[in-house]
Amino acid sequence: MPDPARRRVALLATGGTIAGQPHAAGPGYRPGVLDAAALAAAVPGLAELADLRAETLASLGSQNLGLETWLRLAARIRELAAAGRADGIVVTHGTDTLEETAYFLNLVLAPGLPLVLTGAMRPAGAPGADGPANLRDAVAVAADPAAAGRGALVVMNGAIHGARDVAKTSASALCAFASPNRGPLGAVAGGQPLFHAPPVPPPARQDGFPPAWQALEAAGLPRVDILYAHADQPADIVPWLVQRGCRGIVLAGVGAGNAADGVAAALAQAGRQGVAVVRASRTGSGQVARNVEIDDDALGFIAARDLTPQKARILLALALLAGKQGQDLQRCFDRY
């Protein structure tokens, strides 16, 4: 008979470096080679942590993951939770867009059983591969009842991060993930998850947000582009994006979400044409507040607060799909 105290953890693999293998000759590696069962088998003692059920949903580098895989992943998580077939879920994922997948899941799934995403900076089979330790820590967190109700979590390099705040901050270091504005939620020490504080669940869903699941599956996300600000930036890129049907533009602005006067004027014109414009910062941390150096009220812009541009894009697309506009969009950014 199964041990009733033994926690059941579903392992959902999507590929990435954690499942990668070095090339037989020469530098580099191929991501997404190993399936979920092989990932689990490579971690000594993993079966002692939980009753693990492994399945492979995708075998891709995360630069090629997007809404199609996000919806499959979210649907599978919903299915496992509704059927009572798991007490926690671990998703293995490439690190390049891991924070985006985590934030999407954090927005569209109700906080409930522990949901943990993890990956690796070095491929399996490489000297000093970090994937097995990250996977073991992630399973330990997913098997811990204290991880429930916190929304999606990211476990990397011994730290536990919240999906909203976590960001990849290094292209190559093992300590590539951080939560620059609020810090991590906890750590895994000696194989044991240690949270700094009781759970603070993500904001309750209200006013038709997030959009209905059927709308996501039927319509997908509206096009939202990220415009990266820089010195001597030409303004003609803005009408070019509008002509190609974008519904929203996120400005990855200099400093606190700023841009050259000509670019700001072009963005204001796009706003008058019905394109939602969000100001975020390319710096990686800090706050983009309303009406500080740019008059958001006059120009019709939305301030991203401390969301990174890539996460602001996801929130804006979901809010537009839910029919939000004007100040309702700002309220979404203030809340989520």
Phi and psi restraints in degrees (value plus and minus 20) as a CYANA .aco file:
   2 PRO   PHI     -87.6   -47.6
   2 PRO   PSI     128.7   168.7
   3 ASP   PHI     -93.6   -53.6
   3 ASP   PSI      96.8   136.8
   4 PRO   PHI     -84.8   -44.8
   4 PRO   PSI     -40.4    -0.4
   5 ALA   PHI    -106.6   -66.6
   5 ALA   PSI     -27.5    12.5
   6 ARG   PHI    -101.5   -61.5
   6 ARG   PSI     103.6   143.6
   7 ARG   PHI     -97.7   -57.7
   7 ARG   PSI     118.6   158.6
   8 ARG   PHI    -116.8   -76.8
   8 ARG   PSI     102.7   142.7
   9 VAL   PHI    -140.7  -100.7
   9 VAL   PSI     106.3   146.3
  10 ALA   PHI    -111.7   -71.7
  10 ALA   PSI     108.6   148.6
  11 LEU   PHI    -124.8   -84.8
  11 LEU   PSI      96.3   136.3
  12 LEU   PHI    -132.5   -92.5
  12 LEU   PSI      95.0   135.0
  13 ALA   PHI    -118.9   -78.9
  13 ALA   PSI     119.3   159.3
  14 THR   PHI    -143.1  -103.1
  14 THR   PSI     -17.8    22.2
  15 GLY   PHI      88.8   128.8
  15 GLY   PSI    -163.8  -123.8
  16 GLY   PHI      69.2   109.2
  16 GLY   PSI    -197.2  -157.2
  17 THR   PHI     -82.4   -42.4
  17 THR   PSI     -55.1   -15.1
  18 ILE   PHI     -78.5   -38.5
  18 ILE   PSI     -47.1    -7.1
  19 ALA   PHI    -125.1   -85.1
  19 ALA   PSI      -3.4    36.6
  20 GLY   PHI    -109.2   -69.2
  20 GLY   PSI     142.6   182.6
  21 GLN   PHI    -152.4  -112.4
  21 GLN   PSI     115.3   155.3
  22 PRO   PHI     -81.5   -41.5
  22 PRO   PSI     129.4   169.4
  23 HIS   PHI     -83.4   -43.4
  23 HIS   PSI     127.4   167.4
  24 ALA   PHI     -81.4   -41.4
  24 ALA   PSI     -55.3   -15.3
  25 ALA   PHI    -154.2  -114.2
  25 ALA   PSI     115.1   155.1
  26 GLY   PHI      67.8   107.8
  26 GLY   PSI     154.6   194.6
  27 PRO   PHI     -96.4   -56.4
  27 PRO   PSI     152.2   192.2
  28 GLY   PHI      70.1   110.1
  28 GLY   PSI     158.0   198.0
  29 TYR   PHI    -176.1  -136.1
  29 TYR   PSI     146.8   186.8
  30 ARG   PHI    -129.5   -89.5
  30 ARG   PSI     101.2   141.2
  31 PRO   PHI     -96.2   -56.2
  31 PRO   PSI     139.1   179.1
  32 GLY   PHI      49.5    89.5
  32 GLY   PSI       8.5    48.5
  33 VAL   PHI    -101.3   -61.3
  33 VAL   PSI     -63.5   -23.5
  34 LEU   PHI    -103.5   -63.5
  34 LEU   PSI     123.0   163.0
  35 ASP   PHI    -108.7   -68.7
  35 ASP   PSI     159.2   199.2
  36 ALA   PHI     -82.7   -42.7
  36 ALA   PSI     -60.7   -20.7
  37 ALA   PHI     -83.0   -43.0
  37 ALA   PSI     -60.1   -20.1
  38 ALA   PHI     -87.4   -47.4
  38 ALA   PSI     -58.2   -18.2
  39 LEU   PHI     -81.0   -41.0
  39 LEU   PSI     -65.2   -25.2
  40 ALA   PHI     -86.0   -46.0
  40 ALA   PSI     -59.6   -19.6
  41 ALA   PHI     -86.3   -46.3
  41 ALA   PSI     -41.3    -1.3
  42 ALA   PHI    -104.6   -64.6
  42 ALA   PSI     -21.7    18.3
  43 VAL   PHI    -129.6   -89.6
  43 VAL   PSI      87.9   127.9
  44 PRO   PHI     -80.3   -40.3
  44 PRO   PSI     115.6   155.6
  45 GLY   PHI      56.4    96.4
  45 GLY   PSI     -12.7    27.3
  46 LEU   PHI     -83.8   -43.8
  46 LEU   PSI     -57.3   -17.3
  47 ALA   PHI     -85.2   -45.2
  47 ALA   PSI     -38.8     1.2
  48 GLU   PHI     -97.7   -57.7
  48 GLU   PSI     -39.5     0.5
  49 LEU   PHI    -101.8   -61.8
  49 LEU   PSI     -54.9   -14.9
  50 ALA   PHI    -183.2  -143.2
  50 ALA   PSI     143.2   183.2
  51 ASP   PHI    -101.3   -61.3
  51 ASP   PSI      78.5   118.5
  52 LEU   PHI    -114.6   -74.6
  52 LEU   PSI     111.0   151.0
  53 ARG   PHI    -139.4   -99.4
  53 ARG   PSI      95.3   135.3
  54 ALA   PHI    -125.7   -85.7
  54 ALA   PSI     117.4   157.4
  55 GLU   PHI    -167.6  -127.6
  55 GLU   PSI     129.8   169.8
  56 THR   PHI    -124.4   -84.4
  56 THR   PSI     101.7   141.7
  57 LEU   PHI    -118.2   -78.2
  57 LEU   PSI     -48.2    -8.2
  58 ALA   PHI    -178.7  -138.7
  58 ALA   PSI     143.2   183.2
  59 SER   PHI    -156.6  -116.6
  59 SER   PSI      43.7    83.7
  60 LEU   PHI    -146.6  -106.6
  60 LEU   PSI     132.8   172.8
  61 GLY   PHI     -88.6   -48.6
  61 GLY   PSI     123.7   163.7
  62 SER   PHI     -88.9   -48.9
  62 SER   PSI     -35.7     4.3
  63 GLN   PHI     -84.9   -44.9
  63 GLN   PSI     -38.2     1.8
  64 ASN   PHI    -123.9   -83.9
  64 ASN   PSI     -13.3    26.7
  65 LEU   PHI    -110.4   -70.4
  65 LEU   PSI     121.7   161.7
  66 GLY   PHI    -176.2  -136.2
  66 GLY   PSI    -172.5  -132.5
  67 LEU   PHI     -78.4   -38.4
  67 LEU   PSI     -60.1   -20.1
  68 GLU   PHI     -77.1   -37.1
  68 GLU   PSI     -68.0   -28.0
  69 THR   PHI     -91.0   -51.0
  69 THR   PSI     -57.7   -17.7
  70 TRP   PHI     -77.3   -37.3
  70 TRP   PSI     -63.1   -23.1
  71 LEU   PHI     -88.2   -48.2
  71 LEU   PSI     -60.1   -20.1
  72 ARG   PHI     -82.3   -42.3
  72 ARG   PSI     -62.5   -22.5
  73 LEU   PHI     -86.1   -46.1
  73 LEU   PSI     -67.4   -27.4
  74 ALA   PHI     -82.6   -42.6
  74 ALA   PSI     -60.5   -20.5
  75 ALA   PHI     -83.4   -43.4
  75 ALA   PSI     -60.3   -20.3
  76 ARG   PHI     -87.6   -47.6
  76 ARG   PSI     -59.5   -19.5
  77 ILE   PHI     -83.7   -43.7
  77 ILE   PSI     -64.1   -24.1
  78 ARG   PHI     -79.4   -39.4
  78 ARG   PSI     -62.0   -22.0
  79 GLU   PHI     -83.5   -43.5
  79 GLU   PSI     -65.9   -25.9
  80 LEU   PHI     -83.9   -43.9
  80 LEU   PSI     -61.0   -21.0
  81 ALA   PHI     -87.3   -47.3
  81 ALA   PSI     -63.9   -23.9
  82 ALA   PHI     -85.5   -45.5
  82 ALA   PSI     -54.4   -14.4
  83 ALA   PHI    -103.7   -63.7
  83 ALA   PSI     -25.2    14.8
  84 GLY   PHI      45.0    85.0
  84 GLY   PSI      11.6    51.6
  85 ARG   PHI    -117.9   -77.9
  85 ARG   PSI     -16.4    23.6
  86 ALA   PHI    -171.4  -131.4
  86 ALA   PSI     126.9   166.9
  87 ASP   PHI    -118.9   -78.9
  87 ASP   PSI     -31.3     8.7
  88 GLY   PHI    -185.9  -145.9
  88 GLY   PSI     138.6   178.6
  89 ILE   PHI    -153.8  -113.8
  89 ILE   PSI     115.6   155.6
  90 VAL   PHI    -138.0   -98.0
  90 VAL   PSI     113.0   153.0
  91 VAL   PHI    -135.6   -95.6
  91 VAL   PSI     102.0   142.0
  92 THR   PHI    -112.4   -72.4
  92 THR   PSI     121.9   161.9
  93 HIS   PHI    -178.1  -138.1
  93 HIS   PSI     128.4   168.4
  94 GLY   PHI     -83.2   -43.2
  94 GLY   PSI     128.3   168.3
  95 THR   PHI     -98.9   -58.9
  95 THR   PSI     -40.3    -0.3
  96 ASP   PHI     -80.5   -40.5
  96 ASP   PSI     -61.7   -21.7
  97 THR   PHI    -141.3  -101.3
  97 THR   PSI      -0.4    39.6
  98 LEU   PHI     -76.6   -36.6
  98 LEU   PSI     -61.4   -21.4
  99 GLU   PHI     -85.0   -45.0
  99 GLU   PSI     -51.3   -11.3
 100 GLU   PHI     -91.8   -51.8
 100 GLU   PSI     -64.6   -24.6
 101 THR   PHI     -81.0   -41.0
 101 THR   PSI     -63.6   -23.6
 102 ALA   PHI     -80.5   -40.5
 102 ALA   PSI     -63.0   -23.0
 103 TYR   PHI     -89.1   -49.1
 103 TYR   PSI     -60.3   -20.3
 104 PHE   PHI     -78.2   -38.2
 104 PHE   PSI     -69.3   -29.3
 105 LEU   PHI     -82.3   -42.3
 105 LEU   PSI     -56.8   -16.8
 106 ASN   PHI     -82.5   -42.5
 106 ASN   PSI     -52.8   -12.8
 107 LEU   PHI    -102.5   -62.5
 107 LEU   PSI     -58.6   -18.6
 108 VAL   PHI    -114.7   -74.7
 108 VAL   PSI     -35.9     4.1
 109 LEU   PHI    -127.0   -87.0
 109 LEU   PSI     116.8   156.8
 110 ALA   PHI     -87.6   -47.6
 110 ALA   PSI     119.1   159.1
 111 PRO   PHI     -84.8   -44.8
 111 PRO   PSI     110.3   150.3
 112 GLY   PHI    -175.8  -135.8
 112 GLY   PSI    -134.3   -94.3
 113 LEU   PHI     -86.3   -46.3
 113 LEU   PSI     135.5   175.5
 114 PRO   PHI     -76.2   -36.2
 114 PRO   PSI     112.7   152.7
 115 LEU   PHI    -149.3  -109.3
 115 LEU   PSI      98.3   138.3
 116 VAL   PHI    -148.3  -108.3
 116 VAL   PSI     110.5   150.5
 117 LEU   PHI    -128.8   -88.8
 117 LEU   PSI     122.6   162.6
 118 THR   PHI    -169.1  -129.1
 118 THR   PSI     148.1   188.1
 119 GLY   PHI    -181.0  -141.0
 119 GLY   PSI    -174.2  -134.2
 120 ALA   PHI    -173.7  -133.7
 120 ALA   PSI     131.8   171.8
 121 MET   PHI    -114.7   -74.7
 121 MET   PSI     -38.2     1.8
 122 ARG   PHI    -142.6  -102.6
 122 ARG   PSI     119.5   159.5
 123 PRO   PHI     -89.9   -49.9
 123 PRO   PSI     135.4   175.4
 124 ALA   PHI     -78.0   -38.0
 124 ALA   PSI     119.0   159.0
 125 GLY   PHI      72.2   112.2
 125 GLY   PSI     -34.0     6.0
 126 ALA   PHI    -103.3   -63.3
 126 ALA   PSI     130.4   170.4
 127 PRO   PHI     -77.8   -37.8
 127 PRO   PSI     112.2   152.2
 128 GLY   PHI      50.9    90.9
 128 GLY   PSI       6.7    46.7
 129 ALA   PHI     -76.2   -36.2
 129 ALA   PSI     111.8   151.8
 130 ASP   PHI    -115.4   -75.4
 130 ASP   PSI     -26.4    13.6
 131 GLY   PHI     -79.3   -39.3
 131 GLY   PSI     -67.6   -27.6
 132 PRO   PHI     -79.0   -39.0
 132 PRO   PSI     -62.2   -22.2
 133 ALA   PHI     -86.6   -46.6
 133 ALA   PSI     -60.7   -20.7
 134 ASN   PHI     -84.1   -44.1
 134 ASN   PSI     -60.9   -20.9
 135 LEU   PHI     -86.8   -46.8
 135 LEU   PSI     -60.9   -20.9
 136 ARG   PHI     -82.0   -42.0
 136 ARG   PSI     -64.6   -24.6
 137 ASP   PHI     -82.5   -42.5
 137 ASP   PSI     -60.4   -20.4
 138 ALA   PHI     -84.2   -44.2
 138 ALA   PSI     -61.2   -21.2
 139 VAL   PHI     -85.5   -45.5
 139 VAL   PSI     -60.0   -20.0
 140 ALA   PHI     -79.9   -39.9
 140 ALA   PSI     -61.6   -21.6
 141 VAL   PHI     -88.5   -48.5
 141 VAL   PSI     -65.1   -25.1
 142 ALA   PHI     -83.6   -43.6
 142 ALA   PSI     -47.2    -7.2
 143 ALA   PHI    -105.6   -65.6
 143 ALA   PSI     -23.4    16.6
 144 ASP   PHI    -114.2   -74.2
 144 ASP   PSI      99.2   139.2
 145 PRO   PHI     -77.1   -37.1
 145 PRO   PSI     -43.6    -3.6
 146 ALA   PHI     -88.9   -48.9
 146 ALA   PSI     -33.6     6.4
 147 ALA   PHI    -103.8   -63.8
 147 ALA   PSI     -29.7    10.3
 148 ALA   PHI     -90.6   -50.6
 148 ALA   PSI     130.1   170.1
 149 GLY   PHI      56.7    96.7
 149 GLY   PSI     -11.7    28.3
 150 ARG   PHI    -122.1   -82.1
 150 ARG   PSI     -15.0    25.0
 151 GLY   PHI      55.3    95.3
 151 GLY   PSI    -185.9  -145.9
 152 ALA   PHI     -91.7   -51.7
 152 ALA   PSI     118.7   158.7
 153 LEU   PHI    -139.0   -99.0
 153 LEU   PSI     134.9   174.9
 154 VAL   PHI    -142.8  -102.8
 154 VAL   PSI     105.1   145.1
 155 VAL   PHI    -135.5   -95.5
 155 VAL   PSI      96.8   136.8
 156 MET   PHI    -166.4  -126.4
 156 MET   PSI     116.5   156.5
 157 ASN   PHI      33.5    73.5
 157 ASN   PSI      19.2    59.2
 158 GLY   PHI      60.9   100.9
 158 GLY   PSI     -18.2    21.8
 159 ALA   PHI    -132.3   -92.3
 159 ALA   PSI     128.5   168.5
 160 ILE   PHI    -131.0   -91.0
 160 ILE   PSI      99.9   139.9
 161 HIS   PHI    -136.6   -96.6
 161 HIS   PSI     132.2   172.2
 162 GLY   PHI    -103.0   -63.0
 162 GLY   PSI     126.1   166.1
 163 ALA   PHI     -82.2   -42.2
 163 ALA   PSI     -55.0   -15.0
 164 ARG   PHI     -88.1   -48.1
 164 ARG   PSI     -53.7   -13.7
 165 ASP   PHI    -119.9   -79.9
 165 ASP   PSI     -40.3    -0.3
 166 VAL   PHI     -93.9   -53.9
 166 VAL   PSI     127.3   167.3
 167 ALA   PHI    -168.5  -128.5
 167 ALA   PSI     126.6   166.6
 168 LYS   PHI     -99.5   -59.5
 168 LYS   PSI     100.1   140.1
 169 THR   PHI    -134.8   -94.8
 169 THR   PSI     -17.8    22.2
 170 SER   PHI    -162.7  -122.7
 170 SER   PSI     122.0   162.0
 171 ALA   PHI     -99.6   -59.6
 171 ALA   PSI     -36.5     3.5
 172 SER   PHI    -161.6  -121.6
 172 SER   PSI     -41.4    -1.4
 173 ALA   PHI     -93.4   -53.4
 173 ALA   PSI     131.2   171.2
 174 LEU   PHI     -84.8   -44.8
 174 LEU   PSI     -53.9   -13.9
 175 CYS   PHI    -107.9   -67.9
 175 CYS   PSI      39.0    79.0
 176 ALA   PHI    -104.0   -64.0
 176 ALA   PSI     -33.1     6.9
 177 PHE   PHI    -133.9   -93.9
 177 PHE   PSI     118.9   158.9
 178 ALA   PHI    -168.7  -128.7
 178 ALA   PSI     143.4   183.4
 179 SER   PHI    -137.6   -97.6
 179 SER   PSI      65.9   105.9
 180 PRO   PHI     -80.4   -40.4
 180 PRO   PSI     -53.7   -13.7
 181 ASN   PHI    -109.4   -69.4
 181 ASN   PSI     -57.1   -17.1
 182 ARG   PHI    -138.5   -98.5
 182 ARG   PSI     -31.9     8.1
 183 GLY   PHI      61.6   101.6
 183 GLY   PSI     147.2   187.2
 184 PRO   PHI     -88.5   -48.5
 184 PRO   PSI     140.3   180.3
 185 LEU   PHI    -103.8   -63.8
 185 LEU   PSI     -38.6     1.4
 186 GLY   PHI     157.7   197.7
 186 GLY   PSI    -185.9  -145.9
 187 ALA   PHI    -167.6  -127.6
 187 ALA   PSI     143.6   183.6
 188 VAL   PHI    -130.6   -90.6
 188 VAL   PSI      94.3   134.3
 189 ALA   PHI    -145.1  -105.1
 189 ALA   PSI     107.0   147.0
 190 GLY   PHI      40.0    80.0
 190 GLY   PSI       8.3    48.3
 191 GLY   PHI      62.0   102.0
 191 GLY   PSI     -18.7    21.3
 192 GLN   PHI    -131.2   -91.2
 192 GLN   PSI     108.6   148.6
 193 PRO   PHI     -89.8   -49.8
 193 PRO   PSI     114.1   154.1
 194 LEU   PHI    -148.8  -108.8
 194 LEU   PSI      91.1   131.1
 195 PHE   PHI    -112.4   -72.4
 195 PHE   PSI     122.8   162.8
 196 HIS   PHI     -95.1   -55.1
 196 HIS   PSI     -43.5    -3.5
 197 ALA   PHI    -176.3  -136.3
 197 ALA   PSI     142.3   182.3
 198 PRO   PHI     -80.2   -40.2
 198 PRO   PSI     140.7   180.7
 199 PRO   PHI     -84.9   -44.9
 199 PRO   PSI     119.5   159.5
 200 VAL   PHI    -135.0   -95.0
 200 VAL   PSI      80.0   120.0
 201 PRO   PHI     -81.5   -41.5
 201 PRO   PSI     134.2   174.2
 202 PRO   PHI     -77.0   -37.0
 202 PRO   PSI     138.2   178.2
 203 PRO   PHI     -75.9   -35.9
 203 PRO   PSI     123.2   163.2
 204 ALA   PHI     -82.7   -42.7
 204 ALA   PSI     122.7   162.7
 205 ARG   PHI     -91.9   -51.9
 205 ARG   PSI     116.3   156.3
 206 GLN   PHI    -177.3  -137.3
 206 GLN   PSI     142.9   182.9
 207 ASP   PHI      35.5    75.5
 207 ASP   PSI      20.1    60.1
 208 GLY   PHI      56.1    96.1
 208 GLY   PSI      -6.1    33.9
 209 PHE   PHI    -139.6   -99.6
 209 PHE   PSI     114.1   154.1
 210 PRO   PHI     -91.5   -51.5
 210 PRO   PSI     149.6   189.6
 211 PRO   PHI     -83.9   -43.9
 211 PRO   PSI     139.4   179.4
 212 ALA   PHI     -77.1   -37.1
 212 ALA   PSI     123.4   163.4
 213 TRP   PHI     -76.9   -36.9
 213 TRP   PSI     -58.1   -18.1
 214 GLN   PHI     -82.8   -42.8
 214 GLN   PSI     -56.2   -16.2
 215 ALA   PHI     -86.7   -46.7
 215 ALA   PSI     -60.2   -20.2
 216 LEU   PHI     -80.3   -40.3
 216 LEU   PSI     -65.7   -25.7
 217 GLU   PHI     -90.3   -50.3
 217 GLU   PSI     -55.4   -15.4
 218 ALA   PHI    -102.1   -62.1
 218 ALA   PSI     -62.9   -22.9
 219 ALA   PHI    -124.9   -84.9
 219 ALA   PSI     -39.7     0.3
 220 GLY   PHI      49.8    89.8
 220 GLY   PSI    -189.0  -149.0
 221 LEU   PHI    -114.6   -74.6
 221 LEU   PSI     119.2   159.2
 222 PRO   PHI     -83.5   -43.5
 222 PRO   PSI     134.1   174.1
 223 ARG   PHI     -90.3   -50.3
 223 ARG   PSI     104.9   144.9
 224 VAL   PHI    -150.0  -110.0
 224 VAL   PSI     106.0   146.0
 225 ASP   PHI    -126.9   -86.9
 225 ASP   PSI     133.3   173.3
 226 ILE   PHI    -126.2   -86.2
 226 ILE   PSI     106.8   146.8
 227 LEU   PHI    -128.7   -88.7
 227 LEU   PSI      95.2   135.2
 228 TYR   PHI    -109.5   -69.5
 228 TYR   PSI      97.8   137.8
 229 ALA   PHI     -97.8   -57.8
 229 ALA   PSI     127.6   167.6
 230 HIS   PHI    -180.7  -140.7
 230 HIS   PSI     149.7   189.7
 231 ALA   PHI     -83.2   -43.2
 231 ALA   PSI     124.6   164.6
 232 ASP   PHI      37.9    77.9
 232 ASP   PSI      14.6    54.6
 233 GLN   PHI     -94.5   -54.5
 233 GLN   PSI     108.7   148.7
 234 PRO   PHI     -94.2   -54.2
 234 PRO   PSI     126.8   166.8
 235 ALA   PHI    -107.1   -67.1
 235 ALA   PSI     -33.5     6.5
 236 ASP   PHI     -92.1   -52.1
 236 ASP   PSI     -29.0    11.0
 237 ILE   PHI     -86.5   -46.5
 237 ILE   PSI     -48.5    -8.5
 238 VAL   PHI     -87.0   -47.0
 238 VAL   PSI     -73.9   -33.9
 239 PRO   PHI     -82.5   -42.5
 239 PRO   PSI     -48.4    -8.4
 240 TRP   PHI     -81.6   -41.6
 240 TRP   PSI     -62.3   -22.3
 241 LEU   PHI     -86.9   -46.9
 241 LEU   PSI     -60.6   -20.6
 242 VAL   PHI     -82.8   -42.8
 242 VAL   PSI     -61.6   -21.6
 243 GLN   PHI     -83.2   -43.2
 243 GLN   PSI     -44.0    -4.0
 244 ARG   PHI    -113.4   -73.4
 244 ARG   PSI      -8.7    31.3
 245 GLY   PHI      69.9   109.9
 245 GLY   PSI      -1.3    38.7
 246 CYS   PHI     -89.6   -49.6
 246 CYS   PSI     122.5   162.5
 247 ARG   PHI    -114.9   -74.9
 247 ARG   PSI     -38.2     1.8
 248 GLY   PHI    -172.4  -132.4
 248 GLY   PSI     132.6   172.6
 249 ILE   PHI    -150.4  -110.4
 249 ILE   PSI     108.3   148.3
 250 VAL   PHI    -123.1   -83.1
 250 VAL   PSI     100.3   140.3
 251 LEU   PHI    -104.7   -64.7
 251 LEU   PSI      95.7   135.7
 252 ALA   PHI    -104.5   -64.5
 252 ALA   PSI      62.1   102.1
 253 GLY   PHI    -100.1   -60.1
 253 GLY   PSI     140.1   180.1
 254 VAL   PHI     -91.0   -51.0
 254 VAL   PSI     131.0   171.0
 255 GLY   PHI      34.4    74.4
 255 GLY   PSI    -148.9  -108.9
 256 ALA   PHI    -109.3   -69.3
 256 ALA   PSI      27.9    67.9
 257 GLY   PHI      64.2   104.2
 257 GLY   PSI      15.0    55.0
 258 ASN   PHI    -120.3   -80.3
 258 ASN   PSI     146.2   186.2
 259 ALA   PHI    -174.2  -134.2
 259 ALA   PSI     143.6   183.6
 260 ALA   PHI     -78.8   -38.8
 260 ALA   PSI     132.8   172.8
 261 ASP   PHI     -75.1   -35.1
 261 ASP   PSI     -61.8   -21.8
 262 GLY   PHI     -85.2   -45.2
 262 GLY   PSI     -58.5   -18.5
 263 VAL   PHI     -87.8   -47.8
 263 VAL   PSI     -63.2   -23.2
 264 ALA   PHI     -80.9   -40.9
 264 ALA   PSI     -60.0   -20.0
 265 ALA   PHI     -85.3   -45.3
 265 ALA   PSI     -60.2   -20.2
 266 ALA   PHI     -85.9   -45.9
 266 ALA   PSI     -57.8   -17.8
 267 LEU   PHI     -86.7   -46.7
 267 LEU   PSI     -58.9   -18.9
 268 ALA   PHI     -82.8   -42.8
 268 ALA   PSI     -59.0   -19.0
 269 GLN   PHI     -84.6   -44.6
 269 GLN   PSI     -59.7   -19.7
 270 ALA   PHI     -81.4   -41.4
 270 ALA   PSI     -58.6   -18.6
 271 GLY   PHI     -82.0   -42.0
 271 GLY   PSI     -58.8   -18.8
 272 ARG   PHI     -88.2   -48.2
 272 ARG   PSI     -39.8     0.2
 273 GLN   PHI    -111.0   -71.0
 273 GLN   PSI     -13.2    26.8
 274 GLY   PHI      77.4   117.4
 274 GLY   PSI     -13.0    27.0
 275 VAL   PHI    -112.1   -72.1
 275 VAL   PSI     106.8   146.8
 276 ALA   PHI     -95.2   -55.2
 276 ALA   PSI     113.2   153.2
 277 VAL   PHI    -140.2  -100.2
 277 VAL   PSI     103.8   143.8
 278 VAL   PHI    -136.6   -96.6
 278 VAL   PSI     113.0   153.0
 279 ARG   PHI    -117.5   -77.5
 279 ARG   PSI      99.3   139.3
 280 ALA   PHI    -142.2  -102.2
 280 ALA   PSI    -195.8  -155.8
 281 SER   PHI    -140.0  -100.0
 281 SER   PSI     121.5   161.5
 282 ARG   PHI    -102.9   -62.9
 282 ARG   PSI     -23.3    16.7
 283 THR   PHI     -94.1   -54.1
 283 THR   PSI     -45.1    -5.1
 284 GLY   PHI      78.7   118.7
 284 GLY   PSI     -29.8    10.2
 285 SER   PHI    -180.7  -140.7
 285 SER   PSI     149.7   189.7
 286 GLY   PHI      74.9   114.9
 286 GLY   PSI     157.2   197.2
 287 GLN   PHI    -126.7   -86.7
 287 GLN   PSI     119.0   159.0
 288 VAL   PHI    -127.7   -87.7
 288 VAL   PSI      79.3   119.3
 289 ALA   PHI    -114.3   -74.3
 289 ALA   PSI     138.5   178.5
 290 ARG   PHI     -93.0   -53.0
 290 ARG   PSI     123.8   163.8
 291 ASN   PHI      37.2    77.2
 291 ASN   PSI      18.3    58.3
 292 VAL   PHI    -113.3   -73.3
 292 VAL   PSI     -92.8   -52.8
 293 GLU   PHI    -120.8   -80.8
 293 GLU   PSI     -45.6    -5.6
 294 ILE   PHI    -130.6   -90.6
 294 ILE   PSI     116.5   156.5
 295 ASP   PHI    -104.4   -64.4
 295 ASP   PSI      68.5   108.5
 296 ASP   PHI     -83.1   -43.1
 296 ASP   PSI     -57.0   -17.0
 297 ASP   PHI     -82.0   -42.0
 297 ASP   PSI     -63.2   -23.2
 298 ALA   PHI     -92.7   -52.7
 298 ALA   PSI     -56.7   -16.7
 299 LEU   PHI    -112.1   -72.1
 299 LEU   PSI     -30.8     9.2
 300 GLY   PHI      59.5    99.5
 300 GLY   PSI       7.7    47.7
 301 PHE   PHI    -113.2   -73.2
 301 PHE   PSI     141.8   181.8
 302 ILE   PHI    -133.3   -93.3
 302 ILE   PSI     116.1   156.1
 303 ALA   PHI    -112.9   -72.9
 303 ALA   PSI     110.4   150.4
 304 ALA   PHI     -99.7   -59.7
 304 ALA   PSI     -23.3    16.7
 305 ARG   PHI      39.0    79.0
 305 ARG   PSI    -144.3  -104.3
 306 ASP   PHI    -126.4   -86.4
 306 ASP   PSI      -1.0    39.0
 307 LEU   PHI     -96.4   -56.4
 307 LEU   PSI     117.4   157.4
 308 THR   PHI     -88.6   -48.6
 308 THR   PSI     139.7   179.7
 309 PRO   PHI     -75.8   -35.8
 309 PRO   PSI     -61.0   -21.0
 310 GLN   PHI     -88.1   -48.1
 310 GLN   PSI     -51.2   -11.2
 311 LYS   PHI    -101.0   -61.0
 311 LYS   PSI     -54.6   -14.6
 312 ALA   PHI     -80.4   -40.4
 312 ALA   PSI     -56.6   -16.6
 313 ARG   PHI     -79.8   -39.8
 313 ARG   PSI     -63.9   -23.9
 314 ILE   PHI     -86.1   -46.1
 314 ILE   PSI     -66.8   -26.8
 315 LEU   PHI     -83.3   -43.3
 315 LEU   PSI     -61.9   -21.9
 316 LEU   PHI     -84.1   -44.1
 316 LEU   PSI     -63.5   -23.5
 317 ALA   PHI     -82.9   -42.9
 317 ALA   PSI     -63.2   -23.2
 318 LEU   PHI     -85.8   -45.8
 318 LEU   PSI     -60.0   -20.0
 319 ALA   PHI     -86.3   -46.3
 319 ALA   PSI     -59.9   -19.9
 320 LEU   PHI     -85.0   -45.0
 320 LEU   PSI     -60.7   -20.7
 321 LEU   PHI     -82.4   -42.4
 321 LEU   PSI     -52.5   -12.5
 322 ALA   PHI     -99.9   -59.9
 322 ALA   PSI     -19.3    20.7
 323 GLY   PHI      67.1   107.1
 323 GLY   PSI      -7.6    32.4
 324 LYS   PHI     -95.3   -55.3
 324 LYS   PSI     128.2   168.2
 325 GLN   PHI    -175.9  -135.9
 325 GLN   PSI     143.5   183.5
 326 GLY   PHI      37.7    77.7
 326 GLY   PSI    -153.6  -113.6
 327 GLN   PHI     -88.2   -48.2
 327 GLN   PSI     -41.5    -1.5
 328 ASP   PHI     -83.6   -43.6
 328 ASP   PSI     -53.1   -13.1
 329 LEU   PHI     -86.0   -46.0
 329 LEU   PSI     -63.7   -23.7
 330 GLN   PHI     -81.4   -41.4
 330 GLN   PSI     -58.9   -18.9
 331 ARG   PHI     -83.7   -43.7
 331 ARG   PSI     -54.5   -14.5
 332 CYS   PHI     -81.8   -41.8
 332 CYS   PSI     -63.9   -23.9
 333 PHE   PHI     -89.8   -49.8
 333 PHE   PSI     -52.6   -12.6
 334 ASP   PHI     -88.4   -48.4
 334 ASP   PSI     -52.6   -12.6
 335 ARG   PHI    -110.9   -70.9
 335 ARG   PSI     -61.1   -21.1
